[in-house]
């Protein structure tokens, strides 16, 4: 839901010496790397990007040198490569041979000219770890053929702990000992994290003292705590020392001081809050609040410069630089320069559920007076994951839908992260069951509160959200106008039995959380809860969207769903992008998708866009391939001008 031709800036990064900020900028022209001199307060260079589909840039601790992440094959398959960027000369050097997925595993100010990278090995689910010299690009093996889910390095860039997902879905951290030839091998157990807590507990990193490790740990079923643990070779973790506690939410970010001890945290339930743990920073945070008029999110801290993000639901993020000593704050860049705020407003809500629980969610509506004839059209927007969450901040899809005249309702259904391990575990084995009940309860609540016209409801979701809206469309008794499912997971049996190669190490967790196809009773339940097997129950038009090179959810999931809907004589359209992956990212294809989605929702919902709402533009160069089911083709042939639908009723039952 983009603005064709508009500039889009990525997240900035400040160099280790605090002299420069840099970020990726894209739009109608080629992607550029922008270099901003912080002392002079202005852009000093806008250079070419030496890689296709580049998505992120970060500085290293070596002056003038950064690392960029880009797709090696430029086709959406998320085969990420790392490029060494010498910013001032504009030289880009790809690390490795580009044949395997690569990501950053460790950077340290103690070794500014080195980076540790993880590289997918030949065997699925295995990784090699290399230490690469940033001056030459030469690499030295650290670990070879590791089957661990993660490896954690200290500030000397030594591998200290290896994480494994156990058959019951629990996580285990083991010490890495020096093995034959000095190659680390797993040793004694350091910490066991039970399955119930496995998606809440997480390692933050080692302190400057390598015998201290910081983690986020569960604190009861709905709380978390920031903890420090002793980490000595061969010894178990022992009792944690609690640095901060939070009930009913989670940490969205933790910033540490030079000694590695946490000094600032961002906590979140309904909205983000910045909390200084060290009294030295309380005044700086308060000055930031006053300058921004909203809660600051501190992304990086460098000598004399903090990188700060300012979030509002009606406009994309603004980035600023704050001087913690002098107290001044000045703009750096905006994610979407020159775009006016959209005419929308977003409010946190708590939705009562049938089992007595309450789900945090968000309602986003057009600003201005409410329609005099009652509630207007509503969209139930279901986030992906499902182990993610919706937030009070700008998201393109939410704001775009609301600006076009829809009330957008986003529940953080059970399984969403950010509300404690009990909320996550309440979704175990509940795909297509209690998780769907939460969506039904949300719609019942929205209708009862006068937020949604019960006869003008649409469903929109991507990835897990695509699964959830298709399953809801196939099983609900309520009238629905239409459903849009992007990169939808439609066959639970197939997904759990053959997860993506880079998720193989987490396969036990998937079986525990979703269901185990190797157990007959669970396999039957997974099949029953798979939309591809429930196509005959769908009674509203469906738009399916998928990238052919999706490495997370195979595009066959969408094509099989489309064929099932066609065989059941349902109204369905499949938009297939041959050069995209799990998400549609190229400008022309995003513009094409915007137009398709706007036309589809306008056809069935008939919203009234607010003044200033963005309109989809032309999409020259898009590669999208469209396929209509026989029923959709008949409808379009009989209605070539797309005449108005009856406002008061759902589409004819299919």
N, C-alpha and C positions, 0 to 999 in steps of 0.2 A: 504494500500500500504506500507506494513511494510517490514523490513529486518528480515527474520526468524532467531530466536535465538539471535538477537541483544538486548543489554540492553537499556531500556527506563526509564529515570528518570523523575519524576513528578516535579511540581513547588516546590522549597524549601520554608521553613519558618524559620525565625530567632526568637529565644526565646526572651521573653520580656526583660530579663537582658542582652541580646547581647552576651551570652556565646556560644550558640550552634546554628547550623542550622540543619534541618532535612528534609528529603524528602523520598518519596516512589520510589523504584527501582524495575522494572520488566524486565523480559526477558524469556529465556528458563527455568530458575529456578523459584522457587516460589517468589512472591512479598516480598520484604524486606523493613524495615524502616531503613534508613541510618542516623546515628548521627555523625555530624562533629563538632569537637572542633575548634572554630574560633580563639582562642588565639594560639593554637598549629598548626593550619593550616592543620589538617589531620583528616581523618575518625577514629573514636574511637569505633564505634559499628555498626553492621549490623544485626538487629534482625528480628525475624519472625513477620509476620503480622497476627494478630489474627482474621481476618475476610476475607471472600471471596469477590472478585471483589471490593477491596478497591480502591477508586479513588482520595482521597484528605486527606491531613494532615495539621493541623494548630496548633501552640502553643496557649495556653491560657496565662493569666497573672499570673498563679500559677506556680512557678518554677518546672521544670521537668515534667509538665503535658501538654498533648496535646489532641486534638480531631481528630478523623478520621471518614471519611464518607465512608460507604460501603453498598452494596446491602444486604438487609436482607435475600433474598431468592436465591441469586446467579444465577438468571435466566434471567437477562436483563430487568426486569419489572420496574426498577428505584424505587423500594420500599426502599428508603434510610434509613439506620439506623446510629446512632451516637455511637461511641465507645470512652470511656475514656481511654487514653493511659498514663500509667506511664512509661516514656521512659527508665529511667535507669534500672528499674527492669524488663521491658518487659511485664508488666501486661496489658492486654486488658479487659475492662469491658463494655459490651453493655448497653447503657442507654435505659430505657423503656422496653416494652415487645417485641419489634421487630415486632409487628403486624401492625404498622402504619408508614407511611413516616414521617421522622423527619429531621429537619434542624436547623442550628444555627440562632437565631434571635437577639442575643445580647451578647457581651462580654465587660467588662470594667475594666480598671486598678484600679478603685475605689472599685471594688468588685472582687478581683483576684480569689477567690475560688468559683465563681458562673458563670453560663451560663444560658441564657434564650433560650429555644428551642421552635420551632413551630412543632406541631404534628397534622397530619391529623386526624380529628374527624370521628366518625361513619357516620355522614351525609355528603354526597358529597359536596365539596366546603367549608366545615367548618373546623376550626382548633382550637386546644387547645394550650395555651401557658403555659409553665412550667418554673419555676426557679429551676435549679438543682445545688446541692452542689457538687463541683468537688472533695471534699475529701471523700465523702461517696456515691455519686451517687443518693442520695435521692432527690425527686422532690416535689415542692409546686406549686399548681395551681395559675396562674396569670389571665388568661382569659380562659373561657370555651365556646366551641361552637361558636367561632367567625366566622362570615360569611364575614369578611372584606378581601379585596385583600391583605392588608399588615397592620402591626402594627409597629410603630416606637418607640424605647425606648431611653431614655436619658442615661447619664453616671452613673446615680444611678440605672440603669436598671428598671426604672419606665416606664410603657406604657403611652405615651403622646399623640400620634396621631394615628387615624385609617383611612385607605384609602378604599374608596368604588368606584367601577365602576358604573356609573349611566346608566339608560336605553339608553341615547343618546350617550354612549361611552365616556363621560367626566369622569374625576376623581375628587373626593371630599375628602378633608382631614378634619376630625372633631376631636375636643379635646376629650380625654377620661377623664371623670369625675368619681370621687369615687361614686359608686352606693351602693345599699343595701349590707350590710356585707362587705363593703370596696372593692367590685369587680368593676373594671372600666366599665363604660357604655358610649356610644357615647353622646357627648354634642353639644356645639355650633359649627357652621361651622368655620373652620380656613382658608381654601383656596380652591377655585374652579379652576380646570384646564380644559379648554374647550377641546372637542374631538380633535380638530385640533392639539393641543399641547400635548396631553396625552402621546404620545410615546417619546417625547423629554424631558419634564419636569421630574425631579426625585429628590428625597430626598437624600442628602448625609449623614446627621447626625447632632446631636446636638453638640454645642460647650461645653467647660467646664462650661460655664455659661448656665444653662438650659433654659434661656430666649432667646437664640439665636439659630437659625436653619439655616443650609446651604443647598442650593439647586442649581441644574442646571435648568435654565428657558429659554424658547425660547426668541430670540431677533430678531423679524421680521421673515419672512418666511425661511431664510437660515442661520440664526445665532443663537448663544446661549450666555448666560452670566452666570457667577458664581455669586450667590447672597447670601446675608445674610438677614434673616427676623427675626423680633421680634416674639417670641412665648410665650405668656403669657396666663395662663389658662382662657378660655372663651372668649378671644379677637381674632378678625380677624387678618390676617397676616399684613395688612398695606403695605406701600410702601417698596419694596426691596431696599437694598443698594448693588450696583453693585461693585464686587471685580475685575472682569476681563470680557472682551468681546472678542468674536471670531466670525468672519464672514466666512460663507461658509464651516464650519466644525463642529466638536463637541469635547467634552472632553473625552479622553480615560481613564483618571485616575486623581484623586485628592488626594494629600497627605497633611495632616494637622499637625500642631505643637502641643505641649503639651496642649495649650489652645483650641484646636479644630479648630483654624482658618486656612484656606487653605494657604499653603506656596509653594507648587510645583504643577503644573498641566501638564498633557500631552495632547497636542492638536493634532488633526488629520484631514486632508483632504486627500491628496494623500499619505503623509508619516507622521509618528509620529514625534513630536518635544517636548522636555522637556523645560518648561518655569518656571523659578523661579519667584514667586510673591513677595518674600522677598529678598532684595538685599544681605542678608547674604549668600545666597546659590548660587549666580551667579558664583563665582569662582569655587566652587565644581562641578557644572554642566559642566563648561567649561573644567575642568580637566578630567572629565569622558568622554566627547566627544573625547578629544585628546587620551586618553588611549584606547578607544574602536574602534576609527576610524569610528564610526557611532553614531547615536543618542541614548542616553541611555534611558531605561525605568526603573525608580526607583519604585520597588514594595513594599518595606518596609523600614522603618527607625527605627533603634534601637540605644541605646547608643553606639557611636563609630563605628557603622556598618550600612551601607546601602546595602540592597539587590537589585542588578541591573540585568536587562535582556538586552542582546545584540541580536538584530534581524538582520538576513540577509535572503534573499529569497532562497539562494542556500544551506543553512544548517539550522538545527534546532537550537533553542534558546540556548545560552550560558548564564550561571548565574555566577555572580561575586560578590565579597564583596568589598565595597569601604569604606575607612576611610575618612570621610568628614573633619576631623581636620588635619591629617597628609598628606592627599592627595593620599595615596597609594591605588592601586586597584589590587586585586589578584583573580585568577579563583577559583570558588567554584565547579561547576559541569557543565556538558553538558547534554542536553536532550537526546542525542544519542552519548554516549561516543565512540570515536574511528572511527566514520563514517566520511569519507572524504566528503567535500562539493560536491554537485552534479553539473554536467556541464550545468548549466542553468543560465539565466539572466532574470530579471523581471523589467519592466518599467511601470510607471503610464501613462495613456492616458486619453484623454477626447473625448468621442464619441458623435458626433452630432446626435440629434434625429429629427424625422420628425416634431415635434411641436416647434422646435427652442430651446429646452433645450439641455443641455450637461450632459452626464453621466460620472462620474469618473470610470475608470476601470483599469485593469492590463493586460499586455501581457507578457507572460513568454515563452521563446524559448530556445532551445539548444544553447550552446555557439559554437563558431567556424564559419567557412564560411557558407554562405547560399547556398542552393542547386542551381546548375547552371541552372537547367531546370525549374525554377520558384518556387513558394511557395509550401511547403509540406503540409501534413495533419494538420488539425486544430481541436481542441476540444473547443466547447463552454461550459464552466464550470459555472453552475448556483448555487449560494449559497442558503442555506436554510433560514428559517425564516417565511416569507420574511423579517422580521424586524431585520435584521442583516446586515453585510457588509463584503466585501472582503477587505484585507489589504495588504500593502507592507511588507511582512514578509514570513517566511517559512510556507507553509502548505504542508502536506504530499502528498495529491492527486495532487495538482498543480505541485509540483516539480517532482514527479514520472512520470506524463504524459509528461512533457516537456523533461525530461531526456531520455524518450523512443522515442523521435523524433517528438513530436507534438508541434505545437504552441498552447498555452493555452490562451484563451480569456475569461476574467471574468468581466462582466459589473456590476456596482452597479446600477441596474435598479431602476426605481421609486418605492418607498416603502422601499428601503434600508435605514437603519439608518445611522447617522453620517453626514448628509448633510442638516440638518434643517427640521423643521416641515412641510414646504411647499412641500419638496420632498417626505416625507412620505405620506402626505395627498393626493398627486397627484395620489396615487395608490388606494384610496378608491373606491370600487366597480369596480376595473379594473383588477382583477384576470382573466386571459384568454382574456384580451382585450388590453388596452394600455401597460400593463406590458409585454405582449407578443410582442407588436410592438417594445418595446425597445430592445428585443432580436433579432428580425428580423433586426432592424436598425444596431445593433452591427455587425451582420454577413455581412450585405451589406457594412458597413464601412471597416471591416477586409478584404473583398475581394478587394474592391477598393484600399486599401492601400498596396496590395500585401502581406498580412500576411497569407492569407488562400486560398488554392486551392478550388474553388467552388464545385468541384466534390469529395472532400475528407474531408468532415466535419462530425464530430460526436458530439453528445450531451451527457453531463454527468451532473447529479445533484442528490442531496439527499434531502429528506423531501419536503419542498416547491420546491426546485430545481428539485426534481424528478417529481413533478406535472408539472412544467414549461416545462421540456424537453419532457414529454409525450404529453402535449397539443400542443407544437410546432411541434412534429413529426406528429401529427394528423391533423394539419391545414395548414402547410406551403406548398407552391408550389415548394420550392427549393429542389434539390436532397440532401438526407442525406445518409451517409454510415450506421450509426447505432445510437442507443441511449441506455444509461445505466441509470437506475432510481433506486435509493436506498431509501427504506422506503417512497415510493411515496404516496402523498395524491391524490387520483384519483376520489373521489366523494365529491364535495363541499357541496351538500345538506346534506349528511350524516354527514360530519365533523362538519358543523356549527350547525346542529340540535342537535347533541350529542357530544359535545367537551369532551376531557379527564376530568375525575373527578377533577383533581387538577387545571384545567383551568376554572372551572364553574364560579368562581367569575368574570372572564374576559369575560364571554359570551356576554354581551352587546357590548363590543368593537369588538369582532369577527363579530357580526351581522352588525355593522356599517361599519367596514373596508372591509368585504368580501361580505356580502349580507345576507338578512333575509329570510330564507325558509318559514316563516309564511306569507309572502306577495307573492301572486301568481305570479306577474310579476318578482319579484326577484328570486323566486324559479325556474321559467322557465329559467332565465338567468344563474343561477348556474348550472342547469342540462346541459344546452347547453355548458357550459365551463368546464365540467367534462370529463377528458380523458376516463373514463370508458364507456361513451356514444359515444365516437368518435373513437372507435378502428378500424372501417373500413377505416378511413382516414389515418391510419399509413401505410407508404410505405417503411419502413426500418426495419432491424432486431432489436429486443429489448431484453435487458437483464434486468430483474427485480430482485431486491435483497431486502429481508426483514427478520427481526427477528420476530419469532412467538410471542414473549412476549412484543412487542412494546406497551408501555402505552401511547404514544402520537398519533401515526397514526396506527390504527389497521391493523394487517397483512392481514385481509380480503380485505383491499384496493388493495394490490398487487395481491392476488389470484383472485379477481374478474376481475382485469385488465387482468391478464393472460388468464382467461377463455374467456373474450371478444375477445382478440386477437386470441385465438385458434379458436373460432367460426367464426371469420372473415377470417380464413385461413391466418394468418400472422405468420411470423417467430419470435417466442418468446421463451425465456428460463426463468424460475423462479428458483432462488436460495433461498431456505428457510432454515433459521437457527433456529432449534427448541429451542435452549438455549440462544438466543440473543434477544436484545430489539431494540430500535430505532437505535442504532449503533452496529456494530460488533466489539467486544473488545477483546475476548480471542485470544491468539497468534495463535493457530492452525486454528481457523476460519478466522482470518485476512489473514493468509498465503493462505488459500484456496480461499478467495475472491480475493486476489491479482492475483493468477494464473488464475482464471476465467476471471477477467477483462482484464488482459494482453492478454490472448488467444483470447478473443472476439474482442478487439480493433485491435490486430495484424491481425486477420482474415479479417476484413473489411477495416481497414485504411492502413495497410502495412507501418507503420512508420519505420524509420531507427534509432534505438537507438544510442545515443551518446556514445562515449567511456567512460567507468566508470559508465554507467547507471545500476541501480540495477535490478537483474533478480529475478522473483518470485521463491521461493524454494519449497520443498515438504511440504505437510501439513498433516502429520500423526495426527490422533486424531480429525480431523475436523468432525463436525456433520452435515454439509451441505447436504440438500436434493435437487436434481436437477429434474426439470420437463421441458420437451420440448413439444411445440405445435406440432401437426401433421406435419405442414410444416417444422419446424426446424428438426424434426426427419427424415423426408424424405431427407432433404438436407444432414444431417450428414451421413445417410446410403449410399447415393450416392457418398459421398465425404469423405470416412473414413480417408484419409491421409491429409485432410484439404489442398488440393492443392492450389496454388496461385490464388488469385483473380486478375482480370484485374485492373491494376493500374489506368487506365484513366477514369473509369466509376463507377457509383454507383452500388450497388447490383441490381439485376433485380427487377423492380417494382412489388410490391406485389398486 
